[in-house]
Amino acid sequence: MPKPPNYNVQAQVVDVRKDIPKSADAFLVDTNVWLWMSYTKASPSSYQAQHYPAYLRQVRRQGGKLHWCGLSLAELGH
């Protein structure tokens, strides 16, 4: 059996209310965030629905990268 890959993950928690994204930033976006950005009935009073979409738009304007996983899209569609 082949040995599984050993990924070197370097990540940190970011407070989207205070952080200023840079062009070199890259984010793996969780399914819930895609939901808050795309589902029109998401509660605008929730913290996530208020802050995450604006922050991710700012990331894109700065040239940062947003990554997703195919499983996230399946989960979102379900």
CYANA upper distance limits for C-alpha pairs under 8 A (distance plus 0.5 A):
 14 VAL  CA     19 ASP  CA      7.20
 15 ASP  CA     19 ASP  CA      6.42
 16 VAL  CA     51 HIS  CA      7.29
 16 VAL  CA     52 TYR  CA      7.38
 16 VAL  CA     55 TYR  CA      6.67
 17 ARG  CA     51 HIS  CA      7.20
 17 ARG  CA     55 TYR  CA      8.34
 21 PRO  CA     25 ASP  CA      7.00
 21 PRO  CA     58 GLN  CA      7.47
 21 PRO  CA     59 VAL  CA      5.91
 21 PRO  CA     62 GLN  CA      7.26
 21 PRO  CA     64 GLY  CA      7.74
 22 LYS  CA     59 VAL  CA      7.55
 22 LYS  CA     62 GLN  CA      6.40
 22 LYS  CA     63 GLY  CA      7.80
 22 LYS  CA     64 GLY  CA      6.77
 23 SER  CA     59 VAL  CA      7.97
 23 SER  CA     62 GLN  CA      5.58
 23 SER  CA     63 GLY  CA      5.00
 23 SER  CA     64 GLY  CA      4.90
 23 SER  CA     65 LYS  CA      8.34
 24 ALA  CA     63 GLY  CA      7.96
 24 ALA  CA     64 GLY  CA      6.23
 24 ALA  CA     65 LYS  CA      8.29
 25 ASP  CA     59 VAL  CA      8.19
 25 ASP  CA     64 GLY  CA      5.45
 25 ASP  CA     65 LYS  CA      6.86
 26 ALA  CA     64 GLY  CA      6.21
 26 ALA  CA     65 LYS  CA      5.01
 26 ALA  CA     66 LEU  CA      6.35
 26 ALA  CA     67 HIS  CA      7.76
 27 PHE  CA     65 LYS  CA      6.80
 27 PHE  CA     66 LEU  CA      5.52
 27 PHE  CA     67 HIS  CA      6.37
 28 LEU  CA     66 LEU  CA      6.59
 28 LEU  CA     67 HIS  CA      5.10
 28 LEU  CA     68 TRP  CA      6.19
 28 LEU  CA     69 CYS  CA      8.46
 29 VAL  CA     33 VAL  CA      6.96
 29 VAL  CA     34 TRP  CA      7.73
 29 VAL  CA     66 LEU  CA      6.97
 29 VAL  CA     67 HIS  CA      6.44
 29 VAL  CA     68 TRP  CA      6.12
 30 ASP  CA     34 TRP  CA      7.26
 30 ASP  CA     68 TRP  CA      7.78
 30 ASP  CA     72 SER  CA      7.45
 31 THR  CA     35 LEU  CA      6.79
 31 THR  CA     72 SER  CA      5.48
 31 THR  CA     73 LEU  CA      7.58
 31 THR  CA     75 GLU  CA      7.50
 31 THR  CA     76 LEU  CA      6.63
 32 ASN  CA     36 TRP  CA      6.78
 32 ASN  CA     76 LEU  CA      8.31
 33 VAL  CA     37 MET  CA      6.68
 33 VAL  CA     48 GLN  CA      7.85
 33 VAL  CA     49 ALA  CA      8.48
 33 VAL  CA     52 TYR  CA      7.28
 33 VAL  CA     53 PRO  CA      8.15
 34 TRP  CA     38 SER  CA      6.55
 34 TRP  CA     76 LEU  CA      8.05
 35 LEU  CA     39 TYR  CA      5.89
 35 LEU  CA     42 ALA  CA      8.12
 35 LEU  CA     76 LEU  CA      7.14
 36 TRP  CA     40 THR  CA      8.45
 36 TRP  CA     42 ALA  CA      6.24
 36 TRP  CA     48 GLN  CA      7.47
 36 TRP  CA     49 ALA  CA      5.69
 36 TRP  CA     52 TYR  CA      8.33
 36 TRP  CA     53 PRO  CA      7.78
 37 MET  CA     49 ALA  CA      7.61
 37 MET  CA     52 TYR  CA      8.29
 37 MET  CA     53 PRO  CA      6.04
 42 ALA  CA     49 ALA  CA      7.27
 43 SER  CA     49 ALA  CA      7.07
 44 PRO  CA     49 ALA  CA      5.79
 44 PRO  CA     50 GLN  CA      6.33
 45 SER  CA     49 ALA  CA      7.49
 45 SER  CA     50 GLN  CA      7.18
 46 SER  CA     50 GLN  CA      6.76
 47 TYR  CA     51 HIS  CA      6.63
 48 GLN  CA     52 TYR  CA      5.86
 48 GLN  CA     53 PRO  CA      8.42
 49 ALA  CA     53 PRO  CA      7.17
 50 GLN  CA     54 ALA  CA      7.87
 51 HIS  CA     55 TYR  CA      6.67
 52 TYR  CA     56 LEU  CA      6.60
 53 PRO  CA     57 ARG  CA      6.69
 54 ALA  CA     58 GLN  CA      6.77
 55 TYR  CA     59 VAL  CA      6.74
 56 LEU  CA     60 ARG  CA      6.81
 56 LEU  CA     66 LEU  CA      8.34
 57 ARG  CA     61 ARG  CA      6.75
 58 GLN  CA     62 GLN  CA      6.75
 59 VAL  CA     63 GLY  CA      6.89
 59 VAL  CA     64 GLY  CA      5.53
 59 VAL  CA     65 LYS  CA      7.67
 59 VAL  CA     66 LEU  CA      8.46
 60 ARG  CA     64 GLY  CA      5.82
 60 ARG  CA     65 LYS  CA      7.21
 60 ARG  CA     66 LEU  CA      8.18
 68 TRP  CA     72 SER  CA      7.29
 68 TRP  CA     73 LEU  CA      8.40
 69 CYS  CA     73 LEU  CA      7.37
 70 GLY  CA     74 ALA  CA      6.97
 71 LEU  CA     75 GLU  CA      6.57
 72 SER  CA     76 LEU  CA      6.51
 73 LEU  CA     77 GLY  CA      6.62
 74 ALA  CA     78 HIS  CA      6.64
